[in-house]
Amino acid sequence: MVRRVTEMVCASGLTQVIVVVGADAEKVEAALAGLPVELVRNRAWREGMSTSLRTGIGALRPEIAAVLVVLADQPAVTSGLLQELVERYRATQAAIVAPFYRGRRGNPVLFDRSLFPMLLAVRGDRGAREIIEQHAKQIERVACDDPAVVQDVDTLEDFEAATRSARRGRDPSAAD
C-alpha cells in the first residue's frame, strides 16, 4: 500500500517528495526501493503522528512554498487530485487547499509555508486538524467526486474495498 501511494505521489510531478518512515522503517524503505523519493527517518514515531509531520516539514528544501501532506493509508487517491490541489494553490495562494467530498473535508491537504511554524508546533498523536479548524476561513475548497479523499485504510479488507472501488470509480460504502 505504501508503494502504491508513493508511486501516485511521484506521478503527480511534485518538486520534492519526502517519505517519512518510523515503525518498520527498514520494511517500508525496502518497499520503496528505486522510487525517486527522499526517505527520512522519524526516530520519535512512538510519540505520535505529529512527529512525522514535523520530520517531513523539517526535511523540505528552503525554496519549497507549500507542503502537500499525503497519508499512506489512502491508496485510492490519484495523482490527478494532487495536481489539482497544487494548481489551485498556485492560482489562489490560499493558506490551505483541501479536497471536499459531499461537503466533508478530506485528505491530502496542502499547507502554505506561512503555516509551517504552526505545523511544527503540533505535539502528540495528532496531525494538523486543529490548524485546519483554526484557519477554516482560509481554506480553498476543491470539490471532489471521489470518496477516496475521506477514506483511510486500516485493514486488508479496507484496502481491498478501496482499490476495488477505485477501479470501478464508485463509493465503497455503497451497497453492491
SVG drawing of the C-alpha trace seen along z (x, -y; Angstrom):
<svg xmlns="http://www.w3.org/2000/svg" viewBox="-27 -34 44 42">
<polyline fill="none" stroke="black" stroke-width="0.4" points="0.0,0.0 2.8,-2.4 4.4,-1.8 1.2,-2.4 0.6,-5.7 4.2,-6.8 4.1,-5.9 1.0,-8.0 2.7,-11.0 5.7,-10.6 3.5,-10.6 2.0,-13.9 5.1,-15.9 5.8,-17.5 9.2,-19.2 10.3,-17.3 8.8,-14.0 9.7,-13.1 8.6,-9.9 8.7,-9.8 9.3,-6.4 9.1,-5.3 7.8,-2.0 9.1,0.8 11.3,-1.7 13.5,1.0 10.5,2.8 9.0,-0.5 12.3,-1.6 12.7,1.8 9.2,1.5 10.0,-2.0 13.4,-0.9 14.0,-2.5 11.5,-5.3 12.7,-8.9 11.9,-10.0 13.8,-11.2 13.4,-8.8 13.6,-10.5 13.5,-8.5 11.3,-9.7 13.1,-8.4 10.4,-9.7 7.5,-7.9 6.3,-6.4 5.4,-9.9 2.6,-10.2 1.8,-11.3 2.8,-14.9 6.4,-13.8 6.1,-12.5 4.6,-15.9 7.4,-17.8 10.1,-15.4 8.7,-15.8 8.5,-19.6 11.9,-19.8 13.3,-18.0 11.8,-20.4 14.2,-22.5 14.0,-26.2 12.6,-27.1 9.5,-24.9 6.5,-27.3 4.0,-24.7 3.7,-21.2 1.2,-18.6 0.6,-16.2 -0.4,-12.8 -1.4,-9.9 0.0,-6.5 -3.4,-4.9 -5.3,-6.3 -4.4,-4.1 -7.2,-5.3 -6.2,-9.0 -5.0,-9.9 -2.1,-11.9 -4.6,-14.0 -6.2,-15.1 -2.7,-16.1 -2.1,-18.1 -5.5,-19.8 -4.7,-20.8 -1.3,-22.2 -2.8,-24.1 -5.5,-25.6 -2.8,-26.7 -0.7,-28.3 -3.8,-30.2 -5.0,-31.3 -2.0,-31.3 -4.5,-30.1 -3.1,-29.2 -4.8,-25.7 -6.1,-23.8 -8.2,-20.7 -10.5,-18.4 -14.1,-18.1 -16.3,-15.1 -20.1,-15.8 -19.2,-18.7 -16.8,-16.7 -13.1,-17.7 -10.7,-15.0 -7.0,-14.4 -4.5,-15.1 -4.2,-18.7 -1.8,-21.4 -0.4,-24.0 1.3,-27.2 4.8,-27.9 3.2,-30.6 1.7,-27.8 4.9,-25.8 5.6,-27.2 2.2,-26.1 2.6,-22.7 6.0,-22.3 4.4,-23.2 1.8,-20.3 2.5,-17.7 1.2,-14.3 -0.7,-11.8 -2.5,-14.2 -2.0,-15.8 -3.0,-19.2 -6.7,-19.0 -6.7,-21.8 -4.7,-24.1 -7.2,-23.4 -10.1,-24.2 -8.4,-27.4 -8.0,-28.6 -11.3,-27.4 -11.9,-30.7 -8.6,-30.5 -9.3,-27.1 -9.6,-26.9 -12.1,-24.1 -11.6,-21.7 -14.9,-19.9 -14.1,-16.2 -16.4,-13.5 -14.1,-10.8 -14.8,-9.3 -11.2,-8.2 -10.3,-11.6 -12.4,-10.7 -11.4,-7.1 -8.5,-5.6 -7.3,-2.0 -6.8,-0.2 -7.2,3.4 -6.6,5.7 -10.4,5.7 -10.4,1.8 -7.5,1.9 -9.3,4.4 -12.6,2.3 -10.7,-0.9 -8.8,0.5 -11.9,2.2 -14.0,-1.0 -11.2,-3.0 -11.1,-0.6 -14.9,-0.8 -15.0,-4.6 -17.6,-4.4 -18.1,-4.9 -17.1,-1.7 -19.6,-2.4 -22.4,-2.0 -24.2,1.3 -23.1,3.9"/>
</svg>
